[in-house]
Amino acid sequence: MRCILPCLIVIVSAVAPRPASAQYYWFSEIVHTGDRVPGGAGMFIAVGPPCNSAGLVTFYGKGSAGEAGLFAGDGSSLPAVVVDNTFTIPGGQGTFTDFGSASRNGNIVAFQALGGGGQTGVYIHYPVPPCNLVADTNSPIPGGQGNFTGFGGVGTDGTNVAFHGFGSAGQEGIYVHLPNPPCNLVADRSTLIPGGQLGQFTGFYPVPPCNDQGNVAFGGTGSQGYAGYFLYDGNQITTLIDTFHPVPPFYQSTFSQIADAVLSGNALAFHGYGTGGEEGVYVAGIVTPFAIVAQKGDQFDGGPVLTGFGAVAYDGTHVAFIGYGSKEIYADFGGTMRRVISVGDALVGRTVADLDMAPDALGIDQVAFRATFTDGSEGIYNGTFVPTGSGVGGTPAVSALTLDNHPNPFERTTEIEVSLPAAGSVHFEVYDVAGRRVHARDLGYRTAGRVVVSFDGGTLASGVYFCRVDAAGYHATHKLLIQH
């Protein structure tokens, strides 16, 4: 399964120092709230957890001038639009109004979206043509009655699109869109649970079905509290893990809940709970031996003892997950489970207050994530694994371009202090909250180090503004508050 999202901006920054034996990550900033929305008039005010497909990071974003869309980048430039609310709805009327679940694999992005007048559907974005319909409320339900009435999660393997769909009279199922025929049933509430002794599915997990290499994995429920994850290979459905399965390593209780699952090939990584109070991250598959990735009580990389878990990412080789000590992201690049970043770390000159990650967060030696900061802002970042001894001199990462200003709030003038990580031409801009540029100037070529910019806002109305500095391939934004 690959995830939703398009273009990035690079700001490289360090987290809090770790022990000298640690292996470190370089962090690229894809986008930060306050950055301009590509193709729009406003600035980003919110972003969603990103997915990572071979280094291309895709995310959902909302802008201050009403923009909404999926955006992506690779760290070499500002984010670009994949699809937004200026795009015409394929097979519908008008333009998209908002977006839901999305999945990316290579150049293919599948997504669920809304339109005016109650329009909703699943769509696929190709490089050419830009957008095609998979299914909407005018599409008949395969194996069911009438048309779809709504849609849930979406997943793509770059060829097929799997999705969770609903119909009238309680119809619900998992479906897959193939190049030919266009749409097939995987399982619905009339489908027997594998084994034949448990009756039919009673429902399906409200999370995107996983889709990889032609296989579809989905969460389903049965009577008397039964639940599990199942694999559809195009011909039959097989149980991957369910609530009858004993919890390792002692096998004295069974799983009570299975969540945050992600598929690679025919193996599934997931977050599981046991009836005996167990909790951990595990991998199970048709031919893959059942493996424990992490459990409550584990401690990695000098971090806190883990008391719980959140989102899981998996690419068939590496596993990443959110662990609850202080709340950290861990990944096993380099053959050892280590912290990537933690709440309380410094990232791009800000203190991390919260972290979030999507099932498709892993790229090649990379993990993409959303960070929320103590100043209320948030951003999308990609952490690249850099083993010690690989030429980085045993230090985590170089410093980012950072901004600060004094005084703030200010009545007329303020001084903005810019810390440049490298020499280059410097450009300075100020925008209002609607994304209108109210000031711009070139500061010329400057050497690395401290630069102070004086700004006179005496002619501007009281309110919130954002200054932005671009220099030597880096960029940063900072909030200004004018109070006359």
N, C-alpha and C positions, 0 to 999 in steps of 0.2 A: 504494500500500500504506500502510495506517495501522497504528499499533502498539498494544501492550498497555498498560493502566493506568487509575484515578480520583482524588480531591481533594488540595489543597495548603495549605501554611502559608507565609506570607510572612515572610522575613527578608532584608532587602536589605543587601548588603555589597559592599566593594570588593576588587578584586584589586590586585596590585602596580601602581604608577603606570606609565603608558606615555608615549611621546613626546607632546608637546603637539599634534601633528598627528593623533593617533590618533582613531578613533571608538570609543565606549565601549559597555559593556553594563551594564545593571542586573541584579542576580542575586537571584532569589527562591528561598528555601529551601522546598522542598515537604515534605521530611521528613528527619529525621536519626536515626540509631540512638540509642536512648534515649528517643525520643518514644513516647507511648502508642499502642498498636495500636487503631484504631477498632473498637468492638464486642467487644474482647477484654480480658483481664485483665493482659496483659504489655506489654512494650515492644519496639519493633523492634530486632532483633539483626542483621538483614541485609536489603539491598534490591538489586533487580536494575536493569539499565540501563533508563531510561524511554523511552516514546514520547510524542509530542506531537501532538494533534489539535486544531488551532485554539485553542491555549492550554490545553487540558485535558491534564494530564500523568498518565500511567498507569504504574504500576510494580508489580513483584512484591515482596512483603515477607514476612519470617518474624519471628515474635514469640517472646519469652522464655517464654511460657506455652503454647507449641505451636501458636500461630496461623500460618496460611499463607494467602495470598490475593493478589488483585489489588486495588489501591487507586488512587484518582485524586483530583485536585483542580485548581483554577484559580488558586490563589494568594490567594483571599479568605478561606479557612477551613482548618481541619484536614483531612487526607485523609479520604475516605469509602470504604467498602467497595464494590467492584464485585461480587466474588464471593470467598468464602473457604471454609474447611473446615467451616463450619456449614451450607453449602447442600446440599440433597438432590440427588443425581445424577439428571438427567433420563433416564428409561429404564433406570436402574440400581438398585442397592441401597445404602442408607446415604448417607453424605455424602462429599464430596470429601476426599482426604487431602493432595494436593499439586497443583502446577500447573507446566506447562511453557511452551512457546512461546505467545505471545499477540499479538494485533494489534487495533488500534482505529481506527475511522473514525467520527467524530461520536459518536452515542450507542450505536453497535454495537461490541461487543467479542467477538472470536472467540478461543478458547483451547483448548489441549490440557491435559487434566487426568487425574489418577489417583484411584482409589478402592480400598477394601479388597477383598481377594480377587483381586487382579490386574486389576481393572477399569481400562480406559483408553479414552479417546475424545476427540473434538473436539466442542466445544459453542459456542453463540452466546448472548450475553447481550443481550437487548433491555430497554429501560426497562419494558415490560409485554408479555408475561409476563417474569419475570426471567431465565429460562435455558431453552434448548432444545437438544435433541440434534441434531448434524450427522451424526456417524457414530461407532460404537463397535465392539467386537469381536463384536457380534451383527449388524452390518450387512454385507450382501453386497458384494463388490468389483465395481464396474462394469467390465465387460469382462474379468473374471477369474474365478477359481474359489474358492468358499468365502467365508468372512468375513474381514474385516480382523483382523490379529493385533497391530498396533501402529501408532503414528502419530509423525510428526516435526513439522516446522514448520508454522505456520498463518499465513495472511494474509487480510485482508478489505478490500473497497473500500466497505463500508457496505451492500452488497446481497448480494454473493456471498462465499463462503468457499472459499479454495483451501487444500489441505493435501497433505502428503507422507504416503503410506500404505504399509503393508506387509501381506503375506499369507503363507500357508504356501508351501513349495516355492520360496522365493526370489522370490516376487512382490513387486514394488515399482513405485510410480507416483505421478503427480501427479493430483489429482482436484479438482473444483470442485463445490461445493454451490450449486445455484440454487434460487430460490423454487419453480420447477416446470420440469422434474422435480427431485427432491431431490438427486441426486448424479450427476455425469458424469465420464467419463474424459477427462483432458487428454493424458497420455502415460504409457506403461508400457514394460516391457522388450520388448514385441512391436511397439512403434511405430517406424517408420522415421525416422531422422534426416533433416531437410530436405535436399534435394538428391538423395537416393536412391542415392548412391554410397558411403555410409559404413555401411550396414547399420542395425541396430537400436540403440536406446539400451541400454547395459549397466548403467546406474545413474543415480542422481540425487544432486545435492548435498545434504548433510545440513543444509541451512539452509532457513528458511521461503520458500516460493514467494511472489513479489511479486504483488499483486493490486490493480489500479487501473483505474477507468473501464471495467470489464468485461473488461479484458485480464489475462492471467496470464503472468508471466515466471518461468522456472525454470532452474536449472542442471542440465545433463545430461552424461553421459560416453558415449564410444564405445570402440571397439577401438583398440589401438596408441596409447594416451595421449591420444586426442582428447577435448576438452571444450569446452563453450560455454554461453551463455545464449540461451534461445529464448523467443519470444512466441507465445502462443495467444490469438487474438482471438475465440474462439467458433466458428470455422469451420476454421481451418488454423493450422499451426505454422510460424513463420518464424525464421530465425537472426538474432539481434541482434549477437552477437560470439562468435568462437570462436578456437581455437588455430591456424587458418589465416590469421587476420587480421594484417597487418603492423602493427608498433608505430610510431606517429608520434613525432617529426616526420621521422625519416630513413627509415623503412620498410625497414630493412635486416635486421630480424629479425621473428619472429612472437611472439604472446603464448604463454606457456607455462602460465600460471595466471590464472584470473579469479575474483575473490572479492569479498565485501562488497558485493553488487549490490543496488540498490533501483530500483524502477520508478515512473515518473510518466507517465501516458498510455501512449504507445508508445516512450518513451525511457528508457534505462537508464544510471544512473551506477554505476561499479564501480571496484574496486581491481585493477589488472592488473600482471602481471610479464611481462617479455620474455626470450626466449632469449639475448639479448645482455647481460643484466644490468639491463635497464631496469626501472623500477618507477614507478607513478604512479596518479593518479586521472583517469578519463576518462568521457565521456558519448557514448553511441551510440544510434541509434534508427532506426526505419523511415524517417522523413522528417527526423529531426534530423541535421545534419551532425556527423561525428565530431569531438569536441573534446577538447583536453587541458585538464584543470583544474589539475593540479600534477604535477610529476615530481621525482625525486631530484635534488638540487642546487639546487632553488628555495629562495628565502628571502623571507618575507613579513613585513611589519609590524615590522621590526627584530628578528625572531626568529632562531633558529639556522638553519643550512643543513639542509634536510630530507634525512634518510638513509633514510627508509622511511615506510610509511603503515599505518593500521589501518582502523577502521570508517568507512563513508561514509553520509551522509544526503542526500536529494535530494527536492525537491518540484515539479520541472518548471521552476522559475525559479532557485532558489538551491541551492548545494551546500555541505555542511559535511563535514569529514573530520578524523580524528585523524592528526597528523603526528608523526614521530619526529625530533626534535632533542633537546630535553629531554622531550618528549611534550606536545603542545599540541592544542587543538581550534581549527580555523580555519573561518570561514564567509565567504561573499562578499556579505553584506548591504551595501547602499549602493554596489554595483557594483565593490567592491575586496575582494580576499581579505585578511582580517585575522585576527589571533589573537583568540579569545574568552577563553580561559583556558589557563594552562600549569601543569605540575607545578612546584612551588616557589612559586606564587602564594599569597597569603593570601585566604581566603574564609571569611566569618563567624567571624573570629578564629582560624582554624585554617590550617595549612600543607598544601597539596595534595600528596599523595604519588603519586596515580594518577588517571587519568581513563578513563571508558568512555562509549560512546554507542551508541544503537540506530539502525537504518536509518530509523525514523520519528521522528527527533529534532526535525525542523523544524516550527515553527508559523509564525504570522504574525510575521515579524521576530524569531523566537525560536529558540533551540536548547536542548534539554533534555539533561542529562547526569548521570552518577553520578560523584561525587568521593569518593575514599578519602583519608584524612588521616594525617599522621604519628603521631597519637595512636591509630591503629587504628580510629577510627570512620569512618562513611561516610554519605553523604546524597545526595538527589536535588535538583537545582537546575535552574532555567530562566533562561537568559540572554536578556534582551531588548535588541535593538539600539537604541541612542540616538545618532543622528548628532550630531556637534559642531555647535554653533550652534542646537540645537533647544530651548534653554531650560535646559540642565543646567550652563551656565557653564563648559564645557570640562573638567569633572572627571568621573571615572568613575562613582562611585555614593556614596550616603550610607552612613554607618557602620551596622552592625547592632547589635542588642542582644547584648552579650557578657557572659560570666560567667567568674569565676576565684575561687579560694579559697585561703586560707593559714591554718594549715598544711594540707597534704594529702599523705600520710595524717595523721589526727589521732586523738587518744585520746578526747576528750570534746567540745571546742568548736572551731569554726572560723569564720572570717569570710569571707563570700561577697561579692565585689565585683561589682556590677552596673553596666554602662555602658548608660544609657538613651539611645537616639537621639531620643526625643520624649517630651514630657510625657504623663502619663496615670495611670490606676489600676494598681497593681502587685500581682500575686498570686504567692505563693511556695509551692511544694510540694516534698516529698521522697518518692521511691518506692524500694522495694527491687527486687532484680533480677527478682522474680516479677511486678512491676507493681503491688504493693500500696502504696497511699498510706499513709505512716507519719507525715506531718507536713504541715500546711497552715496558712497565715495570709495575711490581706490586709494589705498594707503601706500602703494608702491612696493618695492622689494624690501623685505626685512629679514634679518638674520634670526636664527632660532633664539628663543628666550622670551623676555617680557616686553610687551608693547602696550602702551597706554593710549586709549582713544578718548578724546573729550567729545561729548555729545550734548547739544543744546536742544531741549524739547520744549522750550518756552512757547512756541507757536502751536503746539499740539494740545488737543483736549486732554483732560484728566482721564486716566484709564490704564489698561494693560497693553503693553507693546512687547515685541520680540526683536532683539537684535541678533544678527547672524554674521558670522565671520567665515570666509572661505580662504584657505591658504595652503599651498603646497600639497593639494590633494586631500586635505582635511577640512572638516567643517564642524561648527558648533553653534548652538542657539542658546539664548539666555533671556529670561523674562525681566522686563523693566516695568516699573510702576510710577506713573507720573501723577502727582497730587498737587494741584494749584491751590 
